[in-house]
Amino acid sequence: MPRVDDYLAARALSVAELQTRWPREVAARSRCQWFVEDDREGLVVPYFGQPRRVLWPEVKVSLPGSDQELPLTEQILILHYLQHTSGDPLIGRTIDFRQVPQGAFYWSAFVARAKKPLLETFGLNLRLYRKVAAQMGGAPQDLGDASAMYLAFPLVPIYHVLWEGDPEFPPEASILFDETIPQHLPTEDIAALSGASVYRLIGAARQMKGG
């Protein structure tokens, strides 16, 4: 399990690399919005449909209109997307995690981090999944018995697919990606982003039940 020091080191490495690049070029490649404010350049990065600001020369990630520190894991995912994306367009063919580079090696961690929580929370309650997915900006898909697509970053869609199960087969779940995803994020970040896509729904489901 990564320590805080590991996250801090990962963020520092990305910041140092992005500081050498032109913000406008980074914006064009990542399909993010470039802006100039008080003679400083920055980007607005959509993260699951919510705006995040990255301001140069510090390359600091924040919420719009706030200096509130975002979770380190979220900062790193945003910075890594800006750092690694090739800018290549989506091609509309999906793959699962085992098909990304070294995906088979990280498969058990991916299952524990993303697939299992998705299945355990929603596998027996697809009605709840559809309700939460709609609330959290998921675009319904014609896959499985319930599915939705979430645009984690402008070039990184994540698909959740659930099957209800029957007397012979238990419920099942899958998380899919556009075939281009290795061109936009390293494999470990794909796993982390998949987990983030699930846990934001779990949090919303808990609030919905509590309400």
N, C-alpha and C positions, 0 to 999 in steps of 0.2 A: 504494500500500500504506500503510495507516495507521501512523503512528509511535506510540511509547509515549505521547508527550505528547498525541496525539489521543485515545487510550484513557483516559488520566487525566482529560482534559477532559470526555469523554463521561460517565465515572463521576461526576465532580463535579456535573455538571448534573442527573443523575438523583437523586443523593443530596439535592441542594438542594431539588428539587421534592417528593420523598417525605417530607422532613422537615416539610413543611407539612401533611401529611395524617395522619389518625388511623390507626394501625396496624390496629385492629380493622376499620375500613372497607376498608382495602387487602386484608386477609385475606379478608373476605367476597366482595369483587369478584373476587379472583384464585383463589378456592377453595383457599386455603392455610390452615394451622393457626395460629391466634393463641394466644399464651401470655403470661403475666406471670411474670417471674423477678426476684427481689430488687427489686421495685417498678419494674421496667423492662419494657416491652412488646417483643414480637418476633413473628416469623413463622417457621414451618418451611415451606420451599418445596421440593416435590419436583422434582428436576431429573433427568430420565431415570430416575426411580424412586429416586434417592438424595437423602437429606435435606440441605438447606442452610439455615442459620439467617441471618436478617436481624434485627438488633437496633437498636432506636431508643434514644436520639435520634440516634446516629451514622449509622444506616442502614448498618451494616457487615455484609458478607456473609462467612460463615465456615462451616467444617464443624462439626457438633455436637461439643461437648466439646473443641474445638481452636481456637487462635488462628492456625492456619496460613493464610497468604495464599493464596487461590484465584487461578487465572489471571485476568488482567484481562478477557479476552474473556468468560469464564464469568460473572464478576461483572456485567458490563454486560448480558448477556443476561437474567440474573435480575432485575436492577433495571429494565430496560426492560419486561419482562413485567409486573412489579408496577405500573409507571408507566402503561403503555398499555392493559392489558386492559380491555375494556368489561364483562367479566363475563357476556356473552351466552353461552348454552349452545351446544354443538355441534349441527349440523343433519344431519350424516351424509352430505353430498354432498361429493365431492372435486374439487379443482382442481389444476392444476400451476402451477409458478412463473410462467409467462407470463401467467397470469390474475390475479395479484395486482397492485396498483397499481405501475406502472413496471417490472413484471416483465420485459417484453420488452427494456427498456433494459439491465437488469442480467443478462440471460439468459446471455451468454457468460461472465461472471464466475461465475454460479451453476453452469454446466456444469463449469468448471474447478475450482471449489471443492467440489462435492458429487457431481454426476452422474457425471463422468468417473472420479474415484477409486472410486466404488461399482462402476461397470462394469468397470474395469480389474482390480480386486481379486477380484471375485466372479462376473463375467459368464461365465467359463469353468469355474466351480466352484460350482454352486448347492448341492451337498451341503455344502460348507464354509460357505456363507452360512447355510443352515438351522441348522447346528450352532452357529455363532457367534450368530445371532439368538436362538436359544433360551437360550443362556448369558447374553446381555445384556438379557434381559427383553422381547424382541420377541414380540408376539402374532401368531401365524400368521394370514394373510388368504387369502381365495380369489381372488387376483388373479395374473395372469401365470403363470409357471412356479414362482416362489418369491417370497414376499412376507411382510412383517411390519409391524406397527404399533408405534411407540415413543411413549410419552406423555412428550414433552419437558417440558411443564408441564401442570398439571391441565386446561387448556383448549386445549392445543396438541398434538394427535397428528401424527406424521409417518409416512408410509407409504413403504416401499421396495418397489418392484416390479421383478422381473427376469424376462427371457425368455431361454431357453437358446439360441435360434438353431438353424439347420439349414444344410444345404449351400447353400441359396439366400440366407439372411439371417443376418447376424452377430448375436451376442447384443445385447440392448438392456436399458436400465434406465430407470426413471422414479422420481421422488420426488413424492409427492402430499400434499395438506394438506386439512383440513376447509375448507369454503368460508368459514368465519368467521375464518380466520387473520388477515386484515388488520385485524380488530377487536381483535387481541391483541398484535401486534408490527408495527413498521415493516418495510418491504421488505428493507432491508439486514440486519436482524436475522434475518429469515426465511432468507436465504441463509446467514448465519453459523451459525444453528442447524442447518440442513440439513447443512452441512459437519461440524459437531460430531457429528451423528447417524451419519455415515459413518465418521469417523476413530476414534471409540470402537470401532467394529466392526473396523476395520483393525488397531488395536492389539491387540484380543483375538485376532484371527486370527493375528497374528505370534507372540503368546505360545503359542497353541495349537500352531502348527507347530514352535516352538522346543522345546515340551515333548514 
